[in-house]
Amino acid sequence: SKSHQDKTSYEILKYKNSTSKYIQQIVTSKTHARHPTNHNTMSNAPEASACFLLDEDIGEVKITYTADTKVANAGLFILNKEDHTLGNLIRLQLLRNPEVRFTGYRIPHPLVHFVELKIQTASSNVSPTEVLSAAIEDLSNECDFLQTAVQDSLDNWQRDLK
């Protein structure tokens, strides 16, 4: 029965080797599929820049506005080639404005690169486009302030090093 054990051990070892080679082939093929050395093999993959650069050749625009026909003082903005970063930032800035009754955003699908931003104002005296414009201006001012503060801190730090 020693030869039976040897034969069984040999078969198990053979099975392990063939299985590990098979698994290695699967892992290698999946790795190459994710990180191809020949970029021409993935012809259906979109360019990485297609997620954030506007294609001006086909007339893509950054922002479009559609007035809401069912809700007064409301509208839908489409922010093309944007994601949650800008959508949430603008939403939070809009919520700071007391003239905004409601704002929210959504991304319809992870593979589409635009944000749908809905804004409703509290009165007909102020339009959704005006409050969005004011929010963008406020965010721009905050970014300028932050950039100035960081540059001043860096200048002070470099001066202290000398």
C-alpha positions as CSV (number, residue, x, y, z in Angstrom):
1,S,0.0,0.0,0.0
2,K,3.0,2.2,0.0
3,S,2.8,2.4,-3.8
4,H,-0.9,3.3,-3.5
5,Q,0.0,6.1,-1.1
6,D,2.8,7.2,-3.5
7,K,0.4,7.1,-6.4
8,T,-2.2,9.1,-4.4
9,S,0.3,11.6,-3.3
10,Y,1.6,11.9,-6.8
11,E,-1.9,12.5,-8.1
12,I,-2.6,15.2,-5.4
13,L,0.6,16.9,-6.2
14,K,-0.1,16.7,-9.9
15,Y,-3.6,18.2,-9.3
16,K,-2.1,21.0,-7.1
17,N,0.5,21.8,-9.7
18,S,-2.0,21.9,-12.6
19,T,-4.5,23.9,-10.4
20,S,-1.9,26.4,-9.4
21,K,-0.8,26.8,-13.0
22,Y,-4.4,27.3,-14.0
23,I,-5.0,29.9,-11.3
24,Q,-1.7,31.6,-12.2
25,Q,-2.9,31.7,-15.9
26,I,-6.2,33.2,-14.8
27,V,-4.5,35.8,-12.5
28,T,-2.0,36.7,-15.3
29,S,-4.7,37.1,-17.9
30,K,-6.8,39.3,-15.6
31,T,-3.8,41.4,-14.7
32,H,-3.0,41.9,-18.3
33,A,-6.6,42.8,-19.0
34,R,-6.5,45.5,-16.3
35,H,-3.0,46.7,-17.2
36,P,-2.5,45.9,-20.8
37,T,1.0,46.3,-22.3
38,N,-0.5,46.8,-25.7
39,H,-3.1,49.6,-25.4
40,N,-4.6,48.8,-28.8
41,T,-6.1,45.6,-27.5
42,M,-8.8,47.5,-25.6
43,S,-10.4,49.3,-28.5
44,N,-13.8,49.8,-26.8
45,A,-12.3,51.6,-23.7
46,P,-13.0,55.3,-23.7
47,E,-10.1,57.8,-23.3
48,A,-9.4,58.7,-19.7
49,S,-9.8,62.4,-20.5
50,A,-13.3,61.8,-21.7
51,C,-14.4,61.9,-18.1
52,F,-13.4,65.5,-17.5
53,L,-12.6,67.3,-20.7
54,L,-15.3,68.9,-22.8
55,D,-15.4,67.8,-26.5
56,E,-15.7,71.2,-28.2
57,D,-15.8,69.5,-31.6
58,I,-19.3,68.2,-30.9
59,G,-20.4,71.3,-29.1
60,E,-20.4,70.2,-25.5
61,V,-21.1,72.9,-23.0
62,K,-20.3,73.0,-19.3
63,I,-23.7,74.1,-17.9
64,T,-27.2,73.9,-19.2
65,Y,-30.3,75.1,-17.5
66,T,-33.9,74.0,-17.8
67,A,-36.7,75.8,-15.9
68,D,-39.0,73.4,-14.0
69,T,-42.5,73.6,-15.3
70,K,-44.1,71.9,-12.3
71,V,-42.5,73.7,-9.4
72,A,-42.4,77.5,-9.1
73,N,-39.0,79.2,-8.9
74,A,-37.1,76.0,-9.6
75,G,-34.8,74.7,-12.3
76,L,-32.5,71.9,-13.2
77,F,-28.8,72.5,-14.1
78,I,-26.7,69.9,-15.9
79,L,-23.0,70.3,-15.0
80,N,-21.2,68.4,-17.7
81,K,-18.0,66.4,-17.1
82,E,-18.3,66.8,-13.3
83,D,-18.7,64.5,-10.3
84,H,-19.6,64.4,-6.6
85,T,-16.8,66.8,-5.7
86,L,-18.3,69.8,-7.4
87,G,-21.9,68.7,-7.0
88,N,-21.7,68.4,-3.2
89,L,-19.5,71.6,-2.9
90,I,-22.1,73.7,-4.8
91,R,-25.0,72.1,-2.9
92,L,-23.5,73.0,0.4
93,Q,-22.8,76.5,-0.7
94,L,-26.3,76.9,-1.9
95,L,-27.7,75.7,1.4
96,R,-25.9,78.6,3.1
97,N,-28.1,81.0,1.2
98,P,-31.3,81.9,3.0
99,E,-33.0,82.6,-0.4
100,V,-32.7,78.9,-1.4
101,R,-35.6,76.7,-0.4
102,F,-34.3,73.5,-1.8
103,T,-31.2,72.2,-3.5
104,G,-30.0,68.7,-4.3
105,Y,-27.9,66.9,-6.8
106,R,-27.6,63.5,-8.3
107,I,-25.4,61.6,-10.7
108,P,-27.8,59.4,-12.8
109,H,-25.3,56.6,-13.3
110,P,-21.6,56.0,-12.4
111,L,-20.6,55.7,-16.1
112,V,-22.1,59.1,-17.1
113,H,-20.1,62.1,-16.3
114,F,-22.5,64.9,-15.4
115,V,-24.3,66.2,-12.3
116,E,-28.0,67.1,-12.2
117,L,-28.4,70.0,-9.8
118,K,-31.9,71.0,-8.8
119,I,-32.5,74.4,-7.2
120,Q,-35.6,76.0,-5.9
121,T,-35.6,79.6,-4.5
122,A,-37.9,80.9,-1.7
123,S,-39.4,83.7,-3.8
124,S,-39.9,84.7,-7.4
125,N,-37.6,87.8,-6.8
126,V,-34.5,85.6,-7.1
127,S,-34.0,83.1,-9.8
128,P,-32.1,79.8,-9.5
129,T,-29.5,81.1,-12.0
130,E,-28.8,84.1,-9.7
131,V,-28.3,82.0,-6.6
132,L,-26.1,79.5,-8.5
133,S,-24.0,82.4,-9.9
134,A,-23.7,83.9,-6.4
135,A,-22.7,80.5,-4.9
136,I,-20.0,80.0,-7.6
137,E,-18.7,83.5,-6.9
138,D,-18.6,82.8,-3.1
139,L,-16.7,79.6,-3.7
140,S,-14.3,81.3,-5.9
141,N,-13.6,84.0,-3.2
142,E,-13.1,81.3,-0.6
143,C,-10.6,79.5,-2.9
144,D,-8.8,82.8,-3.5
145,F,-8.7,83.4,0.3
146,L,-7.4,79.8,1.0
147,Q,-4.7,80.1,-1.7
148,T,-3.5,83.4,-0.2
149,A,-3.5,82.0,3.3
150,V,-1.5,79.0,2.2
151,Q,1.0,81.1,0.3
152,D,1.5,83.4,3.3
153,S,2.0,80.5,5.6
154,L,4.6,79.0,3.2
155,D,6.4,82.3,2.9
156,N,6.5,82.6,6.8
157,W,7.7,79.0,7.1
158,Q,10.5,79.5,4.5
159,R,11.5,82.8,6.3
160,D,11.7,81.0,9.6
161,L,14.0,78.3,8.2
162,K,16.6,80.9,7.2
